[in-house]
Amino acid sequence: MTDRPRHAPLTAFRVEGQDLLIAGRPLTALAAEIGQTPFYAYDRAVIDARVALLRATLPARIALHYAIKANPLPALVAHMAGRVDGLDVASAGELAVALASGMSPRAISFAGPAKRQPELEAAVEAGVLLNVESFTEAERLAAISQRSGRAARVAVRVNPDFELKSSGMKMGGGPRPFGVDAEEVPRLLARIGELGLAFEGFHLFAGSQNLRATAIVEAQQASYALALRLAHSASAPVRSLNLGGGFGVPYFPGDTPLALGAIGENLAALAERAARELPEAQLVIELGRYLVAEAGVYVCRVIDRKVSRGQVFLTCDGGLHHHLAASGNFGQLIRKNYPVAIGNRMNEATEIASVVGPLCTPLDLLADRMELPVAHPGDLVVIFQSGAYGLSASPRAFLGHPDAIERLL
Ligand SMILES: *Cc1c(COP(=O)(O)O)cnc(C)c1O
């Protein structure tokens, strides 16, 4: 019993009586106010605390960017725009959200492996930094620059010759659709010089959802060393060096929070080196889930309570169509449970129950045989750590159920 892995303690939300408090409001009152389930609620105070923690732990010279892919809700992006130093986007749709957020276009960067012509045009027009992912893209940008009279601001996205170890999702090392292989980058840099594009630096992103600080430190050191080596082939000084992110959050039993201190110390050392070796370079860290995941909950309502051959199933109005990640179908190799609670029965006697959604597929599973308070129709199921890769990363049209709504509180 004691050696069964448990979820890391959740500290973002307090409990009052039997109710979970979200942004200081009892969940039952909040659900009544919102007027429908399912919904996502994001607590801006929790986001702000996370930004403050990063500001206190990372050196001041590191720019902190938000990768809005993690949660592109316009109100949340606008909130973030006032708190971070830049926004990273990966489509024209995200670019529009970033530009509307009030963030300066100079502090917006655009990465992505298949940017279409209108996307490239919109990015050049807006004056954001384009992370170039191929030779073809560099040629297209040069043509757009020539036609528009605006030199595209470019950084080279490098597919490094190493990967981020113990990463939930590897995005560098080996053959990848992302970026340009490190060994090809000198040739691309020469071409960028010939084309007259405004070279500004490098972008490296080795992987995502990592909970091991030592692995992140190692990847940052290797990324810095690689960028320093490549800088010798560039037509202009490096002004922006984006070292990626990959900071993970604890989702599953046995996961422990990332030790941020070691990462801060390493970045301080790298920033000092950069001041000497790449004096014009601004070092950038780009984070998605680490900034927002813990600030969000997904809430759905129990429709029925069924017992099948001794196993309790709580069937709900929410499911994988709103929250693919919690169902285990968004990049998990082995399905594990997110932290789940019955948000209006926080301290009540428990049983083992499974939480399932309304879709006619066994994949629609939000909690598999978890210890939960005994729940009944009308109760509110809460899935924590849901502020990132939630609604926007889910197959919302699947089976035609109503959409979830999202509230920034
Ligand atoms: C997805 C992505 C991110 C954000 O990843 P998180 O795991 O949410 O921090 C950052 N940068 C790039 C290039 C990405 O593709």
The ligand as an ORCA input file, in Angstrom:
! r2SCAN-3c Opt
* xyz 0 1
  C       5.468     22.349    -28.115
  C       6.584     23.288    -28.104
  C       6.868     24.039    -26.953
  C       6.108     23.899    -25.673
  O       6.329     22.676    -25.061
  P       5.867     22.441    -23.548
  O       6.126     21.024    -23.286
  O       4.427     22.799    -23.464
  O       6.700     23.364    -22.703
  C       7.913     24.929    -27.018
  N       8.624     25.085    -28.148
  C       8.383     24.372    -29.271
  C       9.210     24.581    -30.465
  C       7.368     23.445    -29.292
  O       7.134     22.736    -30.396
*
